[in-house]
Amino acid sequence: LEIALPITVGDSVWIGTNVSVLPGVTIGNNTIIGAGSVVNKDIPDGVIAAGNPCRVIRKITDADREKYPVFK
């Protein structure tokens, strides 16, 4: 059995190497997905997420925005 659903990736998203995004998942804007993660559920805006299964580690803070201007 094979499922083919679209995925949605927001603006200014960083996705590490060897990440698997499963069908039907939405990744929010200004989000970082760590390398080797398996994204099996929706990830909200403005967070850092990683793991197998992928889970939110923390929100992106103002200090992060100053250091990495791409997240303004």
N, CA, C and O atoms as a printed pandas DataFrame, in Angstrom:
     atom_number atom_name residue_name chain_id  residue_number  x_coord  y_coord  z_coord
0              1         N          LEU        A               1    0.850   -1.176    0.000
1              2        CA          LEU        A               1    0.000    0.000    0.000
2              3         C          LEU        A               1    0.889    1.230    0.000
3              4         O          LEU        A               1    1.840    1.321    0.776
4              5         N          GLU        A               2    0.577    2.171   -0.870
5              6        CA          GLU        A               2    1.353    3.393   -0.987
6              7         C          GLU        A               2    0.428    4.590   -0.827
7              8         O          GLU        A               2   -0.673    4.598   -1.379
8              9         N          ILE        A               3    0.860    5.603   -0.076
9             10        CA          ILE        A               3    0.059    6.809    0.130
10            11         C          ILE        A               3    0.806    7.974   -0.492
11            12         O          ILE        A               3    1.986    8.177   -0.209
12            13         N          ALA        A               4    0.134    8.737   -1.332
13            14        CA          ALA        A               4    0.747    9.892   -1.978
14            15         C          ALA        A               4   -0.066   11.134   -1.649
15            16         O          ALA        A               4   -1.021   11.461   -2.354
16            17         N          LEU        A               5    0.309   11.822   -0.585
17            18        CA          LEU        A               5   -0.324   13.076   -0.196
18            19         C          LEU        A               5    0.710   14.184   -0.326
19            20         O          LEU        A               5    1.901   13.932   -0.144
20            21         N          PRO        A               6    0.285   15.403   -0.635
21            22        CA          PRO        A               6    1.251   16.500   -0.756
22            23         C          PRO        A               6    1.788   16.923    0.615
23            24         O          PRO        A               6    1.113   16.780    1.635
24            25         N          ILE        A               7    3.017   17.446    0.613
25            26        CA          ILE        A               7    3.563   18.067    1.818
26            27         C          ILE        A               7    3.582   19.567    1.579
27            28         O          ILE        A               7    3.593   20.018    0.434
28            29         N          THR        A               8    3.587   20.343    2.663
29            30        CA          THR        A               8    3.642   21.795    2.574
30            31         C          THR        A               8    4.812   22.279    3.402
31            32         O          THR        A               8    4.926   21.963    4.587
32            33         N          VAL        A               9    5.692   23.057    2.761
33            34        CA          VAL        A               9    6.861   23.613    3.445
34            35         C          VAL        A               9    6.745   25.128    3.395
35            36         O          VAL        A               9    6.632   25.712    2.318
36            37         N          GLY        A              10    6.773   25.766    4.568
37            38        CA          GLY        A              10    6.620   27.219    4.662
38            39         C          GLY        A              10    7.836   27.983    4.172
39            40         O          GLY        A              10    8.798   27.398    3.673
40            41         N          ASP        A              11    7.779   29.297    4.323
41            42        CA          ASP        A              11    8.876   30.186    3.931
42            43         C          ASP        A              11    9.992   30.158    4.965
43            44         O          ASP        A              11    9.738   29.967    6.155
44            45         N          SER        A              12   11.226   30.348    4.512
45            46        CA          SER        A              12   12.421   30.425    5.371
46            47         C          SER        A              12   12.567   29.195    6.260
47            48         O          SER        A              12   12.784   29.316    7.466
48            49         N          VAL        A              13   12.450   28.023    5.668
49            50        CA          VAL        A              13   12.606   26.764    6.392
50            51         C          VAL        A              13   13.969   26.175    6.060
51            52         O          VAL        A              13   14.357   26.108    4.894
52            53         N          TRP        A              14   14.690   25.750    7.086
53            54        CA          TRP        A              14   15.965   25.050    6.902
54            55         C          TRP        A              14   15.718   23.583    7.182
55            56         O          TRP        A              14   15.222   23.226    8.250
56            57         N          ILE        A              15   16.066   22.721    6.218
57            58        CA          ILE        A              15   15.898   21.285    6.391
58            59         C          ILE        A              15   17.272   20.641    6.272
59            60         O          ILE        A              15   17.943   20.783    5.250
60            61         N          GLY        A              16   17.692   19.927    7.324
61            62        CA          GLY        A              16   19.001   19.271    7.342
62            63         C          GLY        A              16   19.057   18.093    6.369
63            64         O          GLY        A              16   18.056   17.723    5.757
64            65         N          THR        A              17   20.240   17.522    6.245
65            66        CA          THR        A              17   20.438   16.387    5.333
66            67         C          THR        A              17   19.748   15.136    5.859
67            68         O          THR        A              17   19.553   14.971    7.063
68            69         N          ASN        A              18   19.388   14.267    4.935
69            70        CA          ASN        A              18   18.781   12.964    5.238
70            71         C          ASN        A              18   17.491   13.061    6.047
71            72         O          ASN        A              18   17.209   12.189    6.868
72            73         N          VAL        A              19   16.715   14.104    5.823
73            74        CA          VAL        A              19   15.425   14.255    6.492
74            75         C          VAL        A              19   14.356   13.571    5.647
75            76         O          VAL        A              19   14.331   13.736    4.428
76            77         N          SER        A              20   13.482   12.813    6.281
77            78        CA          SER        A              20   12.339   12.198    5.610
78            79         C          SER        A              20   11.074   12.905    6.073
79            80         O          SER        A              20   10.799   12.993    7.270
80            81         N          VAL        A              21   10.307   13.409    5.107
81            82        CA          VAL        A              21    9.039   14.066    5.405
82            83         C          VAL        A              21    7.936   13.160    4.883
83            84         O          VAL        A              21    7.851   12.911    3.680
84            85         N          LEU        A              22    7.098   12.670    5.772
85            86        CA          LEU        A              22    6.053   11.731    5.398
86            87         C          LEU        A              22    4.870   12.445    4.740
87            88         O          LEU        A              22    4.709   13.654    4.910
88            89         N          PRO        A              23    4.049   11.719    3.999
89            90        CA          PRO        A              23    2.946   12.313    3.254
90            91         C          PRO        A              23    1.961   13.072    4.142
91            92         O          PRO        A              23    1.638   12.641    5.250
92            93         N          GLY        A              24    1.488   14.220    3.626
93            94        CA          GLY        A              24    0.456   14.992    4.298
94            95         C          GLY        A              24    0.935   15.925    5.390
95            96         O          GLY        A              24    0.112   16.554    6.056
96            97         N          VAL        A              25    2.244   16.037    5.599
97            98        CA          VAL        A              25    2.800   16.844    6.687
98            99         C          VAL        A              25    2.961   18.302    6.239
99           100         O          VAL        A              25    3.271   18.575    5.079
100          101         N          THR        A              26    2.745   19.232    7.178
101          102        CA          THR        A              26    2.975   20.654    6.953
102          103         C          THR        A              26    4.071   21.127    7.894
103          104         O          THR        A              26    4.020   20.881    9.099
104          105         N          ILE        A              27    5.067   21.813    7.329
105          106        CA          ILE        A              27    6.147   22.420    8.115
106          107         C          ILE        A              27    5.942   23.921    8.052
107          108         O          ILE        A              27    5.896   24.495    6.964
108          109         N          GLY        A              28    5.818   24.564    9.205
109          110        CA          GLY        A              28    5.510   25.991    9.285
110          111         C          GLY        A              28    6.642   26.891    8.853
111          112         O          GLY        A              28    7.756   26.428    8.609
112          113         N          ASN        A              29    6.355   28.195    8.756
113          114        CA          ASN        A              29    7.332   29.212    8.376
114          115         C          ASN        A              29    8.412   29.360    9.444
115          116         O          ASN        A              29    8.173   29.107   10.624
116          117         N          ASN        A              30    9.611   29.778    9.008
117          118        CA          ASN        A              30   10.724   30.091    9.923
118          119         C          ASN        A              30   11.027   28.942   10.873
119          120         O          ASN        A              30   11.123   29.139   12.084
120          121         N          THR        A              31   11.174   27.758   10.329
121          122        CA          THR        A              31   11.391   26.548   11.120
122          123         C          THR        A              31   12.677   25.866   10.689
123          124         O          THR        A              31   13.055   25.923    9.518
124          125         N          ILE        A              32   13.347   25.226   11.628
125          126        CA          ILE        A              32   14.554   24.441   11.347
126          127         C          ILE        A              32   14.251   22.988   11.667
127          128         O          ILE        A              32   13.761   22.668   12.749
128          129         N          ILE        A              33   14.550   22.100   10.705
129          130        CA          ILE        A              33   14.399   20.660   10.909
130          131         C          ILE        A              33   15.801   20.061   10.935
131          132         O          ILE        A              33   16.539   20.178    9.956
132          133         N          GLY        A              34   16.175   19.424   12.032
133          134        CA          GLY        A              34   17.507   18.865   12.214
134          135         C          GLY        A              34   17.786   17.677   11.298
135          136         O          GLY        A              34   16.870   16.961   10.894
136          137         N          ALA        A              35   19.054   17.480   10.980
137          138        CA          ALA        A              35   19.492   16.412   10.086
138          139         C          ALA        A              35   19.056   15.035   10.596
139          140         O          ALA        A              35   19.078   14.771   11.798
140          141         N          GLY        A              36   18.664   14.171    9.670
141          142        CA          GLY        A              36   18.304   12.805    9.997
142          143         C          GLY        A              36   16.934   12.634   10.618
143          144         O          GLY        A              36   16.589   11.538   11.060
144          145         N          SER        A              37   16.146   13.696   10.661
145          146        CA          SER        A              37   14.823   13.622   11.289
146          147         C          SER        A              37   13.810   12.910   10.396
147          148         O          SER        A              37   13.937   12.895    9.171
148          149         N          VAL        A              38   12.810   12.327   11.034
149          150        CA          VAL        A              38   11.667   11.747   10.326
150          151         C          VAL        A              38   10.443   12.549   10.764
151          152         O          VAL        A              38    9.956   12.402   11.885
152          153         N          VAL        A              39    9.955   13.400    9.859
153          154        CA          VAL        A              39    8.835   14.292   10.172
154          155         C          VAL        A              39    7.541   13.547    9.853
155          156         O          VAL        A              39    7.196   13.352    8.688
156          157         N          ASN        A              40    6.831   13.133   10.905
157          158        CA          ASN        A              40    5.619   12.343   10.708
158          159         C          ASN        A              40    4.346   13.077   11.133
159          160         O          ASN        A              40    3.249   12.529   11.023
160          161         N          LYS        A              41    4.487   14.322   11.621
161          162        CA          LYS        A              41    3.320   15.130   11.981
162          163         C          LYS        A              41    3.647   16.595   11.720
163          164         O          LYS        A              41    4.810   16.947   11.519
164          165         N          ASP        A              42    2.635   17.442   11.721
165          166        CA          ASP        A              42    2.818   18.859   11.427
166          167         C          ASP        A              42    3.745   19.523   12.442
167          168         O          ASP        A              42    3.709   19.226   13.636
168          169         N          ILE        A              43    4.582   20.438   11.924
169          170        CA          ILE        A              43    5.510   21.204   12.763
170          171         C          ILE        A              43    5.075   22.669   12.688
171          172         O          ILE        A              43    4.886   23.188   11.588
172          173         N          PRO        A              44    4.908   23.357   13.841
173          174        CA          PRO        A              44    4.411   24.741   13.834
174          175         C          PRO        A              44    5.459   25.747   13.354
175          176         O          PRO        A              44    6.611   25.387   13.110
176          177         N          ASP        A              45    5.050   27.005   13.223
177          178        CA          ASP        A              45    5.942   28.098   12.827
178          179         C          ASP        A              45    6.948   28.407   13.928
179          180         O          ASP        A              45    6.660   28.251   15.115
180          181         N          GLY        A              46    8.144   28.854   13.510
181          182        CA          GLY        A              46    9.112   29.432   14.431
182          183         C          GLY        A              46    9.700   28.523   15.481
183          184         O          GLY        A              46    9.889   28.948   16.620
184          185         N          VAL        A              47    9.998   27.275   15.131
185          186        CA          VAL        A              47   10.571   26.344   16.101
186          187         C          VAL        A              47   11.768   25.601   15.504
187          188         O          VAL        A              47   11.984   25.598   14.292
188          189         N          ILE        A              48   12.522   24.987   16.377
189          190        CA          ILE        A              48   13.575   24.052   15.993
190          191         C          ILE        A              48   13.068   22.670   16.368
191          192         O          ILE        A              48   12.673   22.436   17.510
192          193         N          ALA        A              49   13.078   21.749   15.400
193          194        CA          ALA        A              49   12.561   20.407   15.626
194          195         C          ALA        A              49   13.548   19.386   15.075
195          196         O          ALA        A              49   14.215   19.638   14.071
196          197         N          ALA        A              50   13.640   18.239   15.729
197          198        CA          ALA        A              50   14.556   17.186   15.275
198          199         C          ALA        A              50   14.162   15.867   15.921
199          200         O          ALA        A              50   13.384   15.831   16.874
200          201         N          GLY        A              51   14.713   14.787   15.385
201          202        CA          GLY        A              51   14.547   13.476   15.994
202          203         C          GLY        A              51   13.786   12.497   15.135
203          204         O          GLY        A              51   13.306   12.823   14.050
204          205         N          ASN        A              52   13.690   11.278   15.655
205          206        CA          ASN        A              52   12.949   10.219   14.997
206          207         C          ASN        A              52   12.050    9.563   16.045
207          208         O          ASN        A              52   12.519    8.719   16.808
208          209         N          PRO        A              53   10.780    9.930   16.097
209          210        CA          PRO        A              53   10.079   10.880   15.245
210          211         C          PRO        A              53   10.423   12.325   15.595
211          212         O          PRO        A              53   10.810   12.631   16.723
212          213         N          CYS        A              54   10.276   13.205   14.610
213          214        CA          CYS        A              54   10.612   14.619   14.782
214          215         C          CYS        A              54    9.696   15.241   15.829
215          216         O          CYS        A              54    8.482   15.039   15.810
216          217         N          ARG        A              55   10.298   16.001   16.743
217          218        CA          ARG        A              55    9.517   16.700   17.764
218          219         C          ARG        A              55   10.109   18.083   17.971
219          220         O          ARG        A              55   11.282   18.312   17.676
220          221         N          VAL        A              56    9.307   18.996   18.473
221          222        CA          VAL        A              56    9.749   20.368   18.713
222          223         C          VAL        A              56   10.714   20.371   19.889
223          224         O          VAL        A              56   10.406   19.852   20.962
224          225         N          ILE        A              57   11.889   20.963   19.675
225          226        CA          ILE        A              57   12.882   21.078   20.745
226          227         C          ILE        A              57   12.703   22.394   21.496
227          228         O          ILE        A              57   12.680   22.428   22.726
228          229         N          ARG        A              58   12.576   23.490   20.717
229          230        CA          ARG        A              58   12.351   24.794   21.342
230          231         C          ARG        A              58   11.893   25.798   20.300
231          232         O          ARG        A              58   11.997   25.556   19.097
232          233         N          LYS        A              59   11.384   26.929   20.775
233          234        CA          LYS        A              59   11.004   28.024   19.885
234          235         C          LYS        A              59   12.254   28.796   19.477
235          236         O          LYS        A              59   13.248   28.812   20.203
236          237         N          ILE        A              60   12.197   29.429   18.322
237          238        CA          ILE        A              60   13.278   30.316   17.885
238          239         C          ILE        A              60   13.099   31.639   18.608
239          240         O          ILE        A              60   12.030   32.245   18.539
240          241         N          THR        A              61   14.141   32.094   19.305
241          242        CA          THR        A              61   14.064   33.288   20.156
242          243         C          THR        A              61   14.536   34.536   19.418
243          244         O          THR        A              61   15.017   34.461   18.287
244          245         N          ASP        A              62   14.389   35.693   20.080
245          246        CA          ASP        A              62   14.877   36.950   19.512
246          247         C          ASP        A              62   16.397   36.920   19.358
247          248         O          ASP        A              62   16.930   37.495   18.409
248          249         N          ALA        A              63   17.097   36.259   20.273
249          250        CA          ALA        A              63   18.555   36.138   20.158
250          251         C          ALA        A              63   18.931   35.360   18.895
251          252         O          ALA        A              63   19.909   35.697   18.227
252          253         N          ASP        A              64   18.170   34.338   18.572
253          254        CA          ASP        A              64   18.401   33.588   17.333
254          255         C          ASP        A              64   18.179   34.481   16.112
255          256         O          ASP        A              64   18.934   34.413   15.142
256          257         N          ARG        A              65   17.150   35.309   16.162
257          258        CA          ARG        A              65   16.836   36.198   15.041
258          259         C          ARG        A              65   17.946   37.217   14.819
259          260         O          ARG        A              65   18.228   37.584   13.679
260          261         N          GLU        A              66   18.581   37.681   15.904
261          262        CA          GLU        A              66   19.702   38.618   15.769
262          263         C          GLU        A              66   20.915   37.930   15.152
263          264         O          GLU        A              66   21.609   38.516   14.321
264          265         N          LYS        A              67   21.166   36.709   15.553
265          266        CA          LYS        A              67   22.330   35.969   15.061
266          267         C          LYS        A              67   22.128   35.492   13.623
267          268         O          LYS        A              67   23.074   35.478   12.837
268          269         N          TYR        A              68   20.897   35.099   13.274
269          270        CA          TYR        A              68   20.581   34.589   11.938
270          271         C          TYR        A              68   19.484   35.459   11.336
271          272         O          TYR        A              68   18.302   35.171   11.524
272          273         N          PRO        A              69   19.850   36.515   10.618
273          274        CA          PRO        A              69   18.865   37.489   10.114
274          275         C          PRO        A              69   17.808   36.892    9.176
275          276         O          PRO        A              69   16.809   37.556    8.900
276          277         N          VAL        A              70   17.988   35.690    8.687
277          278        CA          VAL        A              70   17.010   35.089    7.792
278          279         C          VAL        A              70   15.671   34.879    8.499
279          280         O          VAL        A              70   14.648   34.736    7.829
280          281         N          PHE        A              71   15.649   34.856    9.834
281          282        CA          PHE        A              71   14.425   34.598   10.603
282          283         C          PHE        A              71   13.769   35.882   11.091
283          284         O          PHE        A              71   13.239   35.894   12.202
284          285         N          LYS        A              72   13.778   36.942   10.333
285          286        CA          LYS        A              72   13.162   38.207   10.754
286          287         C          LYS        A              72   11.699   38.214   10.534
287          288         O          LYS        A              72   11.035   39.205   10.837
